Amino acid sequence: MSLDNRNTSAQFKRAEQLKRWEESEINKKLSGVPKSPSSRRIKFSSGCIFLAACVAGDKEEVEWLLKNGADIDTANVDGLTALHQSVRVI
């Protein structure tokens, strides 16, 4: 599967996941609870962002993250590092 197809598939799956959450009973119960403006935001660690940039082949983002302290030895839950991820793109 090409990188574009994987990205499109991941975006589609995420949209479906969010739709199911909006329709869930738990979400309906929580709908009366006041939310702060940032409560719907997802915050990823710099390591996660770094690995995603490597997988996407985004050289500028990778360089920016490294200059701003991203750990080049970050690994995902499977133990794959940015080097492993970058090689998969080539």
N, C-alpha and C positions, 0 to 999 in steps of 0.2 A: 504494500500500500504506500503510495507516495506521501510525502510530508504534507502537502496541501490537503489530500484526502483525510489524513489522520487528524489534522487541525479542524477540518470541517466536521468530521465525525465527533470529535471531542466537544466542539461547540454545540452540536446538535444534542448530544447526550446530556450536557450541562443544562441546556435550555429545558429539556424534558424533566430533568431532576428538579429544577426550580419550579416548574409547573406543578409537579406532583406535591412539592412542599407547600405551595400556595393553597392547594386543595386539601391538605392534610388536616386531620382533627386537631393535632397539637398546635398547628399554626392558627387555626380558628380560635382555639382557647386563648392563645397568647395575643390575639389581635386587639384585645382591650387594654393590654399593658402598654403604657407610654414608652416610646422608643426614642433614644437619642439619635441625632442626625447621622452619627457614625456607626450605629448599631447594625446596619445592613451591609457594611463594608467588610470585605475579607482581607486580612493582612497576611501576606506570605513572608516567610523568612528570606533574608538576602541569599542564603544558600539555595533555596527553592527557585528563586527568581534567576539566579546565576545558572542553574542547571537547565531551566526552561530556555534561557537565551542561547545556551550552547546547543540544545536540541534543535532550536529554530534556525541556527546558523547566523544569528544576529551579532555580527562582529562588533559593531559600534556599541551595542548594549553590553556585551561581554567586557569590552575594554573599559567602559564607564564603570561597571560594577567592580572590576578588579582595582581600578584607580581609587574607588571609594570603599575599599576594605573587604570585598567579597573573598571568602576563603577558597582558593583554587583547589583545595583537597576535599571540598564538600562532596559527600556521597549520598545517593538516595537510599531508600529502605532496602534495596537489593544490593547495595554496596557498589553501585556503578558511579564512577566519578565523571567530571566534566570531560575528561579525555575520552572515556568510553563513549559518552553521549555524542561527542563531536565526531568520532570516527564513524558512528552509525549514519551520520548525515552525508558523509563523503561518498 
